[in-house]
Amino acid sequence: MKVTTPKLIRWAGLSAVVAGIIFTAIEPTHPSINTSTFIIITSFKTSISIFGLLGITGLYARQVEETGWLGLVGYLLLTIYYAVQMCISFIEPTILPLLTTVAPTFVESVLQLANGVGEPTNLGGLTTMYSLVSILYVLGSLFFGIAMFRARILPRWAAALFAISGPLAGTMFTLLPYQLVQLTSIPIGGAMVWLGYALFSERREKLSESLLDQRIVSQEPGSVA
């Protein structure tokens, strides 16, 4: 199978769909750390970052010319968010279960920090990292969603839903119990599925022509490469 740019972008759309489905399905779930379900669910959290990073890259690549500097800023913020979140999520299924007997207070504090409930003990830089990813998520989804909405390439309602999902989650986090706040994963997950499916199902000929037009424009005299 020949690998082409349009094919990679389309398959990145499928990654966005997978990320959105997993995010919507598992975020409201909070199994006990002493069960195998905890390891499975938290492992899926790590996969969200992987598929999400691939999906966001495909969405940006498809609209890189149209989204402008706002799209670039949003994409960079979301890329850093997924990269950092991947590292944080990785410790939940691989390290925390091993520390439940030797350092139960630490484990409980990390879970409280991840779930947004209670007052965790001092976790040093880990607390700062959790705060950082929250800011990256809110601003990244807002900027990238607005840029996609203005680009008018993928469904605008999906882009609008993507844009408001981050600020909505950040606002609700301070007003509602954590169990209800996690339901805000539904808008961002739905937006990812919607945008990813639109990207994946986009006609291959249309996508190829669009990319070819962009290359021709960039090669015209006086154009900026």
Backbone bond lengths (Angstrom), bond angles and torsions (degrees), N, CA, C in turn:
res aa  C-N    CA-C-N  psi(-1)  N-CA   C-N-CA  omega(-1)  CA-C   N-CA-C  phi
1 M - - - 1.462 - - 1.522 109.48 -
2 K 1.327 115.19 127.95 1.446 120.35 179.86 1.523 110.43 -77.14
3 V 1.321 115.73 129.58 1.462 120.88 179.38 1.525 109.04 -89.81
4 T 1.322 116.15 122.08 1.465 121.85 178.76 1.527 109.50 -126.86
5 T 1.318 114.82 163.10 1.464 119.69 178.99 1.525 112.47 -60.65
6 P 1.346 119.37 -45.63 1.469 118.82 178.07 1.522 112.97 -59.61
7 K 1.345 117.31 -38.70 1.461 119.86 179.36 1.524 111.26 -65.61
8 L 1.323 116.90 -42.26 1.460 120.14 179.47 1.518 110.92 -62.66
9 I 1.326 116.60 -40.47 1.457 120.74 -179.89 1.519 110.43 -65.95
10 R 1.336 116.76 -41.68 1.464 120.46 179.11 1.524 111.05 -63.67
11 W 1.319 117.24 -43.14 1.462 120.13 -179.98 1.530 111.12 -70.09
12 A 1.309 117.20 -27.30 1.466 119.86 172.79 1.519 110.13 -65.41
13 G 1.329 116.40 -33.08 1.457 120.21 174.83 1.517 111.55 -61.98
14 L 1.326 116.57 -38.88 1.457 120.41 176.59 1.535 110.90 -64.64
15 S 1.327 117.18 -36.57 1.465 121.12 176.05 1.519 110.92 -61.99
16 A 1.336 116.54 -39.44 1.462 120.17 177.55 1.528 110.91 -63.85
17 V 1.328 116.77 -38.41 1.465 120.88 177.53 1.526 110.51 -62.08
18 V 1.331 116.20 -46.54 1.460 120.75 -179.93 1.526 110.86 -61.61
19 A 1.335 116.48 -44.84 1.464 120.58 179.15 1.517 111.42 -60.45
20 G 1.331 116.55 -43.19 1.455 120.35 -179.74 1.520 112.80 -64.68
21 I 1.335 116.94 -41.26 1.464 120.95 179.77 1.523 110.56 -64.47
22 I 1.334 116.36 -47.17 1.464 119.73 -179.23 1.520 110.81 -63.88
23 F 1.324 116.79 -43.15 1.463 121.27 -178.41 1.524 110.78 -60.83
24 T 1.322 116.49 -44.26 1.466 120.55 -179.32 1.520 111.59 -67.47
25 A 1.329 116.50 -35.37 1.462 120.67 -173.24 1.525 113.25 -78.70
26 I 1.346 117.57 -37.96 1.469 118.37 -169.23 1.521 114.37 -103.69
27 E 1.330 119.09 -19.98 1.453 119.59 -176.11 1.528 113.32 -59.43
28 P 1.344 119.20 -40.64 1.474 118.11 179.15 1.531 113.69 -75.31
29 T 1.355 118.15 -1.38 1.455 121.76 -175.84 1.522 110.58 -94.98
30 H 1.352 116.91 132.09 1.462 121.28 -178.02 1.528 110.47 -135.17
31 P 1.333 117.01 77.12 1.466 119.80 -179.56 1.521 111.81 -73.73
32 S 1.318 116.15 161.01 1.462 121.28 177.45 1.520 109.85 -68.06
33 I 1.340 115.75 145.33 1.449 120.23 -177.14 1.528 111.95 -67.56
34 N 1.301 117.78 -18.43 1.460 121.40 -177.91 1.531 113.09 -88.29
35 T 1.299 117.28 11.70 1.460 121.11 -179.66 1.521 110.87 -115.53
36 S 1.335 114.88 157.79 1.463 119.75 176.72 1.525 111.09 -67.98
37 T 1.333 116.40 -25.14 1.461 120.21 178.26 1.517 111.06 -61.73
38 F 1.337 116.91 -35.56 1.464 120.77 178.87 1.527 110.76 -59.86
39 I 1.318 117.28 -44.62 1.462 121.50 -179.38 1.523 110.39 -64.87
40 I 1.324 116.32 -40.86 1.464 119.87 -179.55 1.530 110.72 -65.43
41 I 1.333 116.15 -48.66 1.465 120.37 -176.91 1.527 111.20 -63.75
42 T 1.324 117.01 -46.21 1.461 119.90 -178.58 1.530 111.87 -69.51
43 S 1.316 117.32 -27.50 1.467 120.01 174.56 1.520 110.07 -67.43
44 F 1.327 116.06 -38.12 1.459 120.02 175.96 1.523 110.88 -63.98
45 K 1.341 117.73 -31.62 1.462 119.99 176.77 1.522 111.11 -60.61
46 T 1.326 115.97 -38.81 1.462 119.43 176.98 1.523 110.69 -65.20
47 S 1.331 116.22 -39.41 1.470 119.40 -179.51 1.524 111.35 -66.59
48 I 1.343 117.26 -28.20 1.469 119.59 176.54 1.520 110.47 -58.41
49 S 1.338 116.02 -43.72 1.463 120.28 -178.95 1.522 111.02 -64.13
50 I 1.331 116.93 -38.51 1.469 120.59 -179.15 1.525 110.37 -67.24
51 F 1.339 116.10 -53.63 1.462 119.66 -179.74 1.524 111.45 -66.23
52 G 1.334 116.46 -36.36 1.455 119.84 178.98 1.517 112.29 -64.37
53 L 1.318 116.46 -40.79 1.465 120.54 179.18 1.526 110.77 -63.62
54 L 1.332 116.34 -43.23 1.470 119.90 177.66 1.529 110.50 -65.58
55 G 1.330 116.27 -41.68 1.454 119.76 -178.61 1.517 113.00 -65.44
56 I 1.327 116.79 -45.21 1.460 120.97 179.63 1.536 110.42 -62.48
57 T 1.329 116.15 -38.19 1.465 119.92 178.81 1.523 110.91 -62.97
58 G 1.341 116.75 -42.02 1.452 119.78 177.38 1.518 112.73 -65.36
59 L 1.323 116.72 -41.27 1.465 120.38 178.02 1.523 111.37 -61.87
60 Y 1.321 115.48 -40.90 1.464 118.94 -179.88 1.525 111.23 -70.66
61 A 1.341 116.41 -42.21 1.468 119.73 -179.46 1.521 111.37 -60.94
62 R 1.311 116.76 -35.76 1.472 120.32 179.97 1.518 111.83 -68.52
63 Q 1.331 118.91 -27.06 1.457 122.10 -174.08 1.515 113.05 -123.52
64 V 1.326 116.75 21.84 1.462 120.36 -170.55 1.527 112.42 -59.00
65 E 1.320 118.09 -37.45 1.456 120.70 -179.19 1.528 111.45 -73.83
66 E 1.323 115.61 -38.59 1.465 120.47 -172.90 1.522 113.39 -81.02
67 T 1.313 118.60 -28.43 1.463 120.57 -175.71 1.522 113.13 -81.44
68 G 1.328 117.37 -19.26 1.462 120.66 174.17 1.521 114.21 64.19
69 W 1.329 115.18 -154.80 1.469 120.06 -175.47 1.524 111.86 -68.41
70 L 1.349 117.14 -31.68 1.458 119.63 179.50 1.533 110.77 -65.83
71 G 1.314 115.56 -39.42 1.454 119.37 176.44 1.510 111.96 -64.94
72 L 1.329 116.62 -38.68 1.462 120.78 178.70 1.526 111.01 -64.01
73 V 1.329 116.18 -45.02 1.471 119.81 179.15 1.525 110.65 -61.93
74 G 1.340 116.21 -46.19 1.454 119.70 179.49 1.512 112.11 -62.52
75 Y 1.316 116.35 -41.49 1.470 120.54 179.64 1.522 111.37 -63.74
76 L 1.326 117.66 -43.97 1.460 121.02 179.88 1.523 111.27 -63.93
77 L 1.328 116.60 -41.77 1.471 120.18 178.67 1.526 111.17 -62.65
78 L 1.338 116.60 -43.25 1.461 120.00 -179.73 1.527 111.39 -70.43
79 T 1.326 117.12 -33.93 1.461 120.33 177.45 1.517 110.85 -63.43
80 I 1.324 116.03 -45.60 1.477 119.83 177.84 1.525 110.06 -64.89
81 Y 1.327 116.03 -39.86 1.468 119.89 178.70 1.526 111.05 -57.92
82 Y 1.330 116.85 -50.78 1.462 119.92 -178.23 1.528 111.64 -65.13
83 A 1.331 117.37 -36.47 1.461 120.52 179.57 1.531 111.16 -65.48
84 V 1.331 116.47 -45.00 1.472 120.39 179.79 1.523 110.68 -70.23
85 Q 1.327 116.22 -43.20 1.460 120.56 -179.20 1.526 111.27 -62.49
86 M 1.320 116.86 -33.72 1.452 120.87 177.76 1.526 111.17 -61.69
87 C 1.326 116.31 -41.82 1.470 120.59 178.63 1.521 111.54 -66.56
88 I 1.334 116.01 -41.55 1.466 120.13 -179.65 1.527 110.62 -66.72
89 S 1.324 116.27 -45.00 1.461 120.27 -178.63 1.520 111.74 -64.64
90 F 1.314 116.58 -29.75 1.463 120.26 -175.77 1.521 112.13 -65.38
91 I 1.340 117.32 -30.88 1.464 119.16 -177.24 1.523 112.56 -75.10
92 E 1.322 117.31 -20.99 1.468 119.84 -177.00 1.529 112.79 -65.54
93 P 1.346 119.79 -51.17 1.466 117.69 -179.59 1.528 114.20 -83.49
94 T 1.332 117.79 -20.23 1.469 119.58 -173.00 1.528 113.98 -98.50
95 I 1.335 117.57 -27.14 1.471 120.14 -173.60 1.524 112.62 -115.99
96 L 1.317 117.11 -46.29 1.472 119.81 -174.09 1.530 114.00 -57.67
97 P 1.335 119.76 -44.26 1.472 117.94 179.73 1.527 113.42 -60.25
98 L 1.336 117.48 -27.58 1.463 121.10 -179.48 1.526 111.97 -76.78
99 L 1.332 117.40 -16.60 1.455 121.17 -175.45 1.528 113.12 -104.61
100 T 1.305 117.55 3.15 1.464 119.89 -175.87 1.539 112.87 -62.29
101 T 1.330 117.36 -29.39 1.469 119.82 -178.75 1.520 112.62 -95.32
102 V 1.338 117.45 -30.99 1.466 119.95 -176.29 1.520 112.78 -93.20
103 A 1.339 116.79 -25.96 1.469 119.72 -179.72 1.525 109.85 -143.78
104 P 1.325 117.47 63.00 1.469 120.51 -176.59 1.529 113.69 -61.93
105 T 1.342 116.84 -34.08 1.466 119.68 179.91 1.525 110.96 -65.36
106 F 1.325 116.09 -41.94 1.469 120.42 177.84 1.521 110.70 -62.80
107 V 1.318 116.68 -45.37 1.464 121.03 -179.59 1.519 110.51 -60.84
108 E 1.315 116.08 -45.89 1.463 120.26 -179.65 1.523 111.17 -62.71
109 S 1.323 116.57 -38.19 1.460 120.50 179.68 1.522 111.38 -66.09
110 V 1.328 116.74 -41.34 1.467 120.74 178.70 1.523 110.22 -64.48
111 L 1.314 116.81 -42.78 1.467 120.32 179.34 1.521 111.09 -64.65
112 Q 1.327 116.83 -39.81 1.461 120.32 177.33 1.525 110.59 -64.02
113 L 1.301 115.63 -39.19 1.462 119.79 179.13 1.522 110.68 -66.73
114 A 1.325 116.03 -42.50 1.459 120.23 -179.45 1.516 112.03 -68.84
115 N 1.331 116.15 -34.98 1.462 120.82 -177.65 1.520 113.39 -89.91
116 G 1.338 116.33 -11.16 1.452 119.79 178.48 1.506 114.25 73.55
117 V 1.333 116.84 26.05 1.464 120.27 -179.86 1.519 109.20 -123.97
118 G 1.329 116.14 152.10 1.453 120.77 176.18 1.520 112.60 73.83
119 E 1.324 115.13 -175.18 1.454 122.57 178.94 1.525 108.70 -118.79
120 P 1.342 117.44 95.95 1.459 119.79 -177.78 1.522 111.86 -67.10
121 T 1.329 115.10 154.09 1.455 119.66 175.43 1.524 109.34 -71.34
122 N 1.311 116.17 175.14 1.448 120.91 -177.30 1.530 110.46 -64.31
123 L 1.318 116.37 117.20 1.464 121.85 179.25 1.521 111.83 -111.53
124 G 1.312 116.46 13.21 1.459 120.36 176.67 1.520 112.81 63.85
125 G 1.342 114.68 -131.89 1.460 120.06 -175.95 1.516 114.18 -68.47
126 L 1.332 117.36 -18.01 1.465 119.63 -179.36 1.523 110.95 -64.26
127 T 1.326 116.54 -37.53 1.460 120.21 177.15 1.526 110.87 -62.70
128 T 1.330 115.43 -41.58 1.467 119.76 177.88 1.511 111.63 -62.83
129 M 1.333 116.97 -39.69 1.458 121.10 -179.67 1.528 111.00 -64.16
130 Y 1.325 117.04 -40.81 1.455 119.91 177.66 1.529 111.20 -62.50
131 S 1.309 116.65 -40.68 1.463 120.18 177.24 1.518 110.79 -65.11
132 L 1.336 116.04 -38.58 1.461 120.79 -178.82 1.525 111.52 -64.24
133 V 1.324 117.05 -46.23 1.461 118.99 -177.38 1.531 110.65 -66.02
134 S 1.316 117.58 -30.29 1.465 120.21 177.47 1.522 110.58 -64.55
135 I 1.326 115.90 -44.41 1.471 120.32 178.86 1.520 111.10 -65.57
136 L 1.321 116.73 -42.65 1.468 121.17 178.77 1.516 110.91 -61.13
137 Y 1.322 116.16 -40.77 1.464 121.10 -179.47 1.522 111.69 -65.22
138 V 1.324 116.28 -46.93 1.458 120.44 -177.81 1.528 111.32 -64.23
139 L 1.322 116.84 -50.90 1.466 120.37 -177.71 1.519 112.07 -70.83
140 G 1.334 116.48 -40.18 1.462 120.13 -179.01 1.510 112.26 -62.32
141 S 1.331 117.23 -47.56 1.459 119.94 -179.91 1.526 111.37 -65.74
142 L 1.334 117.14 -36.53 1.460 120.79 178.91 1.526 111.33 -64.74
143 F 1.326 117.08 -52.97 1.467 120.81 -177.42 1.530 112.12 -65.42
144 F 1.337 115.93 -44.88 1.466 119.58 -177.45 1.525 110.66 -67.94
145 G 1.328 116.56 -38.25 1.461 119.71 178.27 1.521 112.16 -64.86
146 I 1.333 116.62 -43.50 1.467 120.14 177.99 1.525 110.41 -62.89
147 A 1.326 116.61 -41.93 1.464 120.43 179.77 1.527 111.14 -62.32
148 M 1.330 117.46 -41.72 1.462 120.17 178.19 1.522 111.03 -67.64
149 F 1.326 116.56 -37.49 1.463 120.42 178.28 1.521 110.68 -61.34
150 R 1.315 116.34 -42.56 1.465 121.07 -179.68 1.521 112.50 -73.13
151 A 1.337 116.83 -26.33 1.467 120.75 -177.36 1.526 111.95 -70.00
152 R 1.339 118.21 -29.82 1.464 123.48 176.93 1.531 113.11 60.67
153 I 1.309 117.37 34.49 1.464 120.63 177.36 1.522 110.62 -103.31
154 L 1.304 116.87 -51.92 1.455 122.55 176.50 1.529 109.22 -96.13
155 P 1.331 118.94 166.54 1.465 121.09 -176.52 1.523 113.08 -50.07
156 R 1.325 116.58 125.39 1.459 121.10 -174.22 1.521 111.91 -70.89
157 W 1.338 117.70 -33.02 1.456 119.52 178.51 1.523 110.74 -66.96
158 A 1.331 116.31 -35.37 1.465 120.10 176.61 1.524 110.19 -66.41
159 A 1.332 116.12 -40.22 1.459 120.48 177.63 1.523 111.36 -64.39
160 A 1.344 116.05 -40.05 1.469 120.13 178.27 1.522 110.80 -64.79
161 L 1.328 116.40 -41.22 1.462 120.83 177.49 1.523 110.81 -62.60
162 F 1.325 116.15 -40.08 1.466 121.39 177.54 1.524 110.44 -62.94
163 A 1.327 116.48 -40.85 1.463 121.11 -176.45 1.522 112.44 -66.36
164 I 1.336 117.44 -39.42 1.463 120.11 -175.26 1.532 112.55 -86.30
165 S 1.327 117.60 -14.61 1.464 120.34 -174.06 1.524 112.52 -64.54
166 G 1.339 117.04 -42.13 1.460 120.22 179.92 1.522 112.78 -65.74
167 P 1.341 118.63 -55.12 1.463 119.88 176.99 1.524 112.75 -59.41
168 L 1.333 118.01 -34.66 1.459 120.81 177.82 1.524 110.97 -62.48
169 A 1.337 115.93 -45.60 1.460 120.17 179.04 1.524 110.95 -63.60
170 G 1.340 116.71 -41.43 1.456 120.06 179.76 1.514 112.67 -64.79
171 T 1.340 116.86 -38.36 1.455 120.91 179.25 1.530 111.47 -70.82
172 M 1.335 115.84 -46.03 1.464 120.62 -178.60 1.525 111.93 -65.85
173 F 1.327 116.62 -27.18 1.466 120.35 -179.22 1.529 111.38 -60.23
174 T 1.323 115.91 -32.94 1.466 119.97 -178.44 1.526 112.97 -88.98
175 L 1.334 117.38 -9.72 1.458 120.30 -173.80 1.527 114.36 -113.46
176 L 1.328 117.09 -26.87 1.458 120.21 -172.63 1.518 112.01 -118.89
177 P 1.331 118.12 159.64 1.463 121.17 172.82 1.527 110.17 -60.52
178 Y 1.336 115.44 153.77 1.460 119.68 -174.52 1.530 112.15 -58.79
179 Q 1.346 117.98 -37.55 1.450 120.48 -178.11 1.527 111.66 -60.12
180 L 1.341 116.06 -35.36 1.457 119.55 177.91 1.522 111.75 -80.85
181 V 1.327 116.91 -32.41 1.458 120.27 179.15 1.518 110.62 -61.47
182 Q 1.340 116.63 -36.93 1.455 119.64 -177.76 1.520 112.97 -65.07
183 L 1.343 117.10 -17.62 1.451 119.96 175.63 1.525 111.74 -68.31
184 T 1.337 116.95 -16.05 1.461 119.55 176.34 1.522 111.22 -70.73
185 S 1.338 117.29 -5.68 1.467 119.58 173.14 1.522 110.89 -69.66
186 I 1.338 116.47 -19.72 1.463 119.86 -179.14 1.530 112.17 -65.47
187 P 1.356 120.08 -45.59 1.470 118.94 177.85 1.518 113.90 -61.29
188 I 1.342 118.27 -47.04 1.462 119.24 -178.61 1.521 110.83 -68.36
189 G 1.345 116.72 -37.93 1.459 119.15 177.40 1.514 111.57 -65.29
190 G 1.341 115.94 -42.78 1.461 119.58 177.98 1.517 112.33 -63.49
191 A 1.332 116.28 -39.82 1.465 120.20 178.82 1.524 111.11 -64.53
192 M 1.337 116.81 -40.99 1.467 120.30 178.77 1.527 110.93 -63.51
193 V 1.332 116.06 -42.81 1.472 119.49 178.66 1.528 110.39 -63.51
194 W 1.316 116.46 -44.97 1.466 122.34 -178.69 1.529 111.00 -61.60
195 L 1.324 116.09 -51.77 1.467 120.46 -179.22 1.518 111.26 -65.36
196 G 1.334 116.10 -42.71 1.458 119.35 -179.30 1.510 112.45 -63.90
197 Y 1.327 116.59 -41.44 1.462 119.54 178.34 1.523 111.15 -65.70
198 A 1.335 116.82 -40.54 1.465 120.15 177.65 1.528 110.93 -60.98
199 L 1.327 116.15 -38.92 1.462 120.58 179.39 1.521 110.53 -70.21
200 F 1.319 116.89 -42.86 1.463 120.95 -177.57 1.523 112.18 -69.41
201 S 1.325 117.30 -36.83 1.465 121.12 -176.03 1.519 112.94 -89.16
202 E 1.316 117.27 -3.48 1.463 120.84 -179.89 1.516 109.76 -59.99
203 R 1.297 116.31 138.34 1.466 120.32 -177.69 1.521 110.48 -57.87
204 R 1.324 115.87 130.87 1.452 121.69 -176.59 1.525 111.61 -61.43
205 E 1.351 115.97 -39.01 1.464 118.88 -178.92 1.517 110.94 -64.89
206 K 1.341 116.24 -41.47 1.467 121.05 -179.97 1.521 110.85 -63.43
207 L 1.339 116.51 -41.85 1.453 121.06 -179.87 1.520 110.78 -66.67
208 S 1.338 116.77 -41.39 1.467 120.19 179.90 1.524 110.83 -64.54
209 E 1.346 116.59 -42.56 1.458 120.22 179.15 1.519 111.22 -63.36
210 S 1.333 117.24 -39.91 1.462 121.14 179.89 1.520 111.17 -63.26
211 L 1.334 116.57 -44.65 1.461 120.45 179.58 1.524 110.85 -66.50
212 L 1.347 116.70 -36.85 1.460 120.25 178.57 1.517 110.68 -65.98
213 D 1.336 116.98 -41.13 1.467 121.05 178.35 1.529 110.70 -61.38
214 Q 1.349 116.47 -39.62 1.455 120.24 179.50 1.524 110.70 -63.57
215 R 1.341 116.94 -40.08 1.466 120.60 179.39 1.519 111.41 -66.51
216 I 1.362 115.90 -39.74 1.454 119.49 -179.64 1.522 110.53 -64.67
217 V 1.348 115.93 -44.13 1.462 120.42 179.76 1.521 110.88 -61.58
218 S 1.336 116.92 -41.62 1.473 120.78 -177.71 1.513 111.88 -68.20
219 Q 1.358 117.10 -21.55 1.458 120.38 -178.09 1.514 113.31 -96.56
220 E 1.344 117.68 -5.53 1.451 121.44 179.28 1.531 110.43 -67.71
221 P 1.341 117.48 146.80 1.470 120.81 178.20 1.524 110.72 -56.87
222 G 1.316 115.82 133.33 1.444 121.37 178.34 1.505 114.38 87.27
223 S 1.370 116.52 -6.87 1.462 119.71 178.95 1.507 109.86 -83.89
224 V 1.328 116.14 154.82 1.456 122.05 179.76 1.512 108.60 -92.77
225 A 1.313 119.35 122.72 1.461 123.41 -177.76 1.505 108.92 -77.00
